[in-house]
């Protein structure tokens, strides 16, 4: 039996001592019954908000829904402010989310009738007596997510419950009741009325669940996916080539499943789910020789647009876009030199290598390949470790822009950048050149060249990097029958 925190016990006892009913309600009761540690604790009471504040003078009431925040002085951040809510009913919902009318009621049973699913519609007192008018305990035992009462009505009241049904199913390892599932299908369009931020928050919980892949299959089966990430649906039925036994959609879902099994980060899970999202839009031909030229570039743009639309943080948007863009890197033992590895690091960033390799693992497993991390990737890590202290960016040169301006007696401008690009390319080829004497001497020589020549040399320096990557990708594309 999960132990109820002392802060919660004391709050309930104080309310009861003052003549009011008080119960643990919602998700914490579900978790206690399941033997899981609750993430938060909620209390419902017959006391009105002003009465709660009289019992707990050190409290805050800043809403119209009967929820008072009681300060407990607990060292546990979850328990510092305990939410205590007056028994209430809700009606006349607007915008498929918010009740227009909230009325305080006299019994906990009436309060439970407004809740979303039976497993969340139970109450518990300190004597551990369970109030369960909708059979939540039975549904927990049978691993069922079932709406309280009429599921159509529940979803019309609050359309976010559509996403919550899927989330609870994958988080708890339950299946969705038949009638509730039918209502999910029929009411899926209501999700369009919910803010992207709230959809994003539920989506993150689905993606971070152990059964994340199953969550996306349920989203598709219920018609919800087209209101969340419709771009993923473009991969349904989109066959690949002779080296892929799954459609693009199946492949993306399997890649996500691998990252969930490995408990990888949100960014890696999102990148694995979206790494091939661009393939259907660039597909040419059909059958075993179909091609997907430039899908990583198109996919990166699509992934960033998707995550932007769902109001993910700029950090996540850029990170996932970067991982999708470079997931198709090529490395073969004996074919790529140390300078090539340095250029690879300069392009993808050393801080992204670990996550990029995790996306590559997911890509391989999602393709049906039995081994996630073959020898060639282990060898790449060896090579990265070998060159990791070598300079790979202008910031790592022994000379900077101020030095260049001083040596060339020039003002800030593109000339400084051109010279630094040329110097960096030389150092990428030979790290021993990253010494002050050589770089100063080379800068003096370059200062006598015309702007036209410097610009041309700088562009050629960038082309060396591009030649390496495009040449490597050409080999990979030949191998996998893409252009």
N, C-alpha and C positions, 0 to 999 in steps of 0.2 A: 504494500500500500504506500503510495506517495505521501510524504509528510507535508501537511499544510503549513506554510510559513507562519511564524509567530505574529508577524505584522498583520497578516490576514485574519488570523484567529482573534487577535485583540480587537480589530475593527468590527468583526461580526458580533463579538461578545458585548462591545460597547453599545451597539445598536439594539441588541436584544435586552440589555440591561435597562435601556431607555424605553422599552415597551414596543419595539418594532420587530418585524420579521426581517431576517437577513439570510441570504443564501449565496453560495458560490454558484456561478452560472457560466454558460458558454463553453468555449474551447478548453478552459482549465478543467471543467468537470469531465469532459470527454477524455482528456489526457489522464486524469486521475483514475478513471474507470479502466482505461487501457494499461495502466501501470507505467505511463510515460511522465517525465517531468514537464510540467506546463511551461510555456515561454512567457506567459503573463497570467495574472489573476484578476478576475472581475467579480464584483459583488453586486447583487440586486437586493433592494430593500423596499419595504412598504413605507418607509419614511420619505416625505417630500424633500426637495432640495434644501429648502430653508431649515428643515428639521435636521437634515444631515449636517448642515453647517453649525447648528447649535450643539450637536453632539461632538463635532470636530471643528473647533474654532479655527484651527490652522488648516484651512482648506480653501479651494478656489472653485467658483462656479461661473463659467464664461460661455455657456451655450443655452439652448432652449430645449434640450433633449433630456434633462433630468440627470445628467452625469456630473457628479462633483468629484474633483480631484483632492484627495485627502493626503496631506504630507505626513509621512511616517518616520522620517529621519533615519530610514534604513540605509545601511552601507551598500546594499544591493541595488544597482541602478534600476532594475525591473520593479522593485518594491518601494522606491523613494516616494512615488506618488501612486496611491491606490485609487482606482476608479470605482466609485460607488454610484449606482444608477437606480433611480426610483422605478418601481414596476410601472410599465407603460404599454400602451398599444399605439399602433401607427396606422394612418389611413390617408386616402386621397393623395397618392404618390404623384409626383411630377418629375419630369425629365428622366423617367425610368431609373431613378436613383434616390431622390430625397422625399421623405414624407412631408406633405403640406400640413398635416395635422397630427399632433402628438398629444395623447391624453394619458394622464396618470390613472392607473387601475389599482385595485385593492389586493389582488392575489398574484402569486408567482406563476400559477398556471396560465393566467391571462397573458402575462409577460412572455412566457415561453411560446405562446401561439404565434407571435410575430417573428420568430426566428427562422433562419433559412433551412437548415437540414436537421433531421431527427437526432443525429449524433451530437448536435450543438444545442439541442432543446431540452437539456436536463438541468436540474438544480440539485445542490447538495448542501445539507446543513452540517454543523460541526459534529453532530452525532453520527455522521456518515449515512444518514437516511437519504435515499435517492428519490427525487420526484421526477417521474419519467412518463408524462402523459402521451407521448407519441411513439413509444417503443424504441427509443434511441439505444438503450442497452442491448436489445435484441439485434438491432441493425449493426451495432459494433461487433457483436459475436458473429454475425453472418457476413461481416465486411461489406456493408451496403451503404451507399450514399443515397438518401431518399429525402425529397423535399417535405417540409412540414405542410400537411394539407394538400391543396391543389397546386401542383408544381407550376402550372401556367401562371397562376396568380402570383406566386412567390417571385418568379422571374420578371413579371410585369412591374412588380413593386420596386425591385432593384435588379437591374440587368447585369450588374457586376457579379451577381450570384451565378450567372452562366459560367464565368471563368472560375469562380470559387468551387463549383461542383467538380470541374476537371482537376483543379489543384488539390482538393481534398482526396480525390480518388487516387492520384499518383503519390501524394505525400504519405497517405495511410496504407496504400496497397489494397484499396477497396475497388469494387465495381459499382457502377451507377445503376440504380433501380430503373426498371424498364419504362415506367410512366414518366419518371424524371428525365430519362434519356430522350423520350419522345418530345417532351416539352423543350428540351435543349435545342433539338432540331427545329421545332416550330417557332421558337422565340429567338433564334440566333441573331436575327437582324437587329434586335434591340441593342446589341452591343455597340452599334454605331452611335448611340446616344451617350455613351460613357466616355469620360475624358481619357485621353491617351495615357496620362500619367498613372491612372488607376489600373488600366489594362496592363501597362508595363509592369507595375508592381506585382500583379498576379502572374504575369508571364515569367518574371524572374523566378518566382517561387516554383513554377512548373519546371523551368529549365534546371533549377538547382536541386530538384528532387531526384532520388535514385532511379525512378521510373520516368525520367523526362521524355524519352522516346515514345513511350506509350501515351504520354500526355499529348504529344503532337498528333498521334494517330487519332486520339479521341477528338481533338480540336478539328481535324479534317472530317472525321465521320459525322460530327454533329453540325457541320457547316460553320463553325466558329472561325476556322483558320482564315477564311476569305475576308474576315473582318479584322484580323490581327496582322498576319503576314501573307497576303494573297500571292506575293511573288514566289513563295515556296511551292505553291500549287502548280506553277508552270512546269515543274519537274515531274508531275504525275503523268505516267505513261510515256515520258520522254526517254526512249532507249538510248544507250550509249554505243560503244564500239566493242570489238571482240575481246578487249581486256576488262570489260565490265559486265557482270552478270545481273546487275540491278539497274532499275531506272534511276534517273537523277534524284527524284524524291526519295526513293527507298535508300539510296546511297547516303544522302544527307541525314536522314533519320538514323541510319545505322552508325554514322560517324558521331552524331550526338550521343547515341547510346553508349558508345565506347568511352567518351569523355565523362559521362555520368558514372559509369562503372569504376573509372579511375579517380573519381572525385576531383576533377580538374576545376579550375576557376571559371567564373562567369564569362570572362572574355574568351577563353579557349572554347567553352561550350558553344557560345554564340558564333564564333568563327568557324567551328567545325560544322555547325548546322547550316551556315550560309556560304561555306567555302566554294561550293559549285552552283550557287544560285544563279549565276550568269550563264550557265551552259545552254539552257533552252533558247536564249535570245541570240546566241551566236552559232547555233548548230547548223551545219551544212551537210546535206546528204542524209542517208539513212542506212541502217544495217551495220555490218561489222566495220565498214570503212568511213563512218561518219566522222566529222571533225568539229572541234570546239575552239577554234582559234581565238586567242585573246580573252578567254572566258574569265581569267583571274582579274584582269583589269576592269572588265564590265561588271563582274561580280563584286569587286571592292566598292565601286561606285554605288551599286544597288544596295549592298549591305549597309553602307553609311547612310543612304537615304532612308532605308527601313528603320534603322535605329534612331535616326534624327526624328522621324515622324512619330516614333513612340516615346520621344523625349528622354532617351538615355543620356547619360552625362557625356560631355564632349570627350572626356578621357576614354570612355568605353567606345564611343563612336570611332574615334581615330585609331585606337588600338585594334579593334576588330577589323576595320577597313584595311589596316596595314597587314594584319595576319592573312586576310583573304587575298590581298594583292600579291603577297610573296609566298603563298603556300606551295606554288608549283616550282620551287627551286630545284636545280639539278646538281647532283654531286656523284661522281664516280671515282673510286680509288684509282690513283695513278693518272687521272685525266685532268684534275684541277690542281693547279699549283698553289703554293703558299700565298703568292700575290693574288691569285684568284679568290682564295678564302678571305684575304684581307678586304678585297673589294666587296665580297659577299657581306661581310660584317659591316662595311661602310654603308651598304645599301639598306640592310634590314635592321641594323642597330644591335649591338651586343646584348642589350637588355631585353630584346625580343626573341633571341635564339631559342631559349628553353620553351617558350610558348609556341613558337613556330614549329619546333620539332614535335610537340604534342599534337598540333593540328595535323602534321604529316602522319603521325601514328594513326589518328582517327580516320584520315583519308584512306590509308592502307587497309585498315580493318573494315572500314565501310565498303571497301571494294571487294571484300571476301578474301583478302590476302591473309594467310594464317599468322604471319610474323609481323608484329607492329614495328619493331626496331631492329632492322637488319644490320649486318656488319658494316655496310657502307655508311650508315648514319652514325654508328659508333666511331668509325674512322673520321668522319667529319668533326665529331666532338673532339677527337684527339688533335686534329689539325687546328681547330679553333683554340684549344688550350695552348697549342704550340705558338700561335701568333697573337694571342690575346693582349700581349703587352706592346705589340707593335702599333705605331700610329695609324689610325684609320679615318681621322677627321681633321679639318684645319685646326681645331682647338688643341690637337695633340702634337702639332708641329712645334719645334723649338723657336719658331718665329711667328709673330702675329701681325695683324693689320697695322698696328701702330709702328712696328719695326719696319714694315714694308714702306709705309709713307715716309718714314724718316730716311731710309736708305735711298729711296727714289725721289725724295724731295717733292712729293706730290700730295694733293689734298684727297680727302675721302672721295671714292668714286668706284666705278666698275673696274678700273685698272688694278686696284688692290685685290679685288676678288679674283680676277683673271690670273694674277701672279700666284696667289695662294693655291688656286686649283691646279696650276702647272706643277708647283712644288709638291703638293700632296700626291699627285699621280706618280711623280718620280720616287717619292718615299714609299708609296704602296708597292712599287716594284722592288725597291731596295731600302729597307728600314735603316740601314747604316748611314744613309744620306741625311737622316734626321739629326744633324748636328749643326750647331750655330755657324761654324766657319763655312761649311758647304752652302747652307741656305742663304747666308748673307752674300757670299760670292755669286751664287746663282741669281739672286735678286738683283744685284748690280748689273749683271749681264742682261737680264730680262728688261731692265729699266731703259736700255738703249733701243729696244724694239718699238715699233709703231703700235698704236692701239689696235690697228687692224690685225697685225701679226699676233699680238697677245691674245686677242679675242679668238682668233683662229686656233692657236695652240691650246687655249683653254677648252674650246669646244672639242678638239681632237682628244684631249685628256679625258673628257667625259665619254667620248665615243669608245675609248678603250674599255671603260667599265661596261658600256652598253654592248660592245662586241663580245665580251666575256659572257654576259648574261644571255644575250640573244643566241650566241653559239651554243651555249649549254642547253638552252631551252629547245633549240632546233634538234639537238640529239634526243632530248626527252620526248619531243613531239613525234619524232620518227618512231621511237620505241612504242609510244602509246597511240599511234595512228591519229595524231591531231596535227593541224597546220598552224 
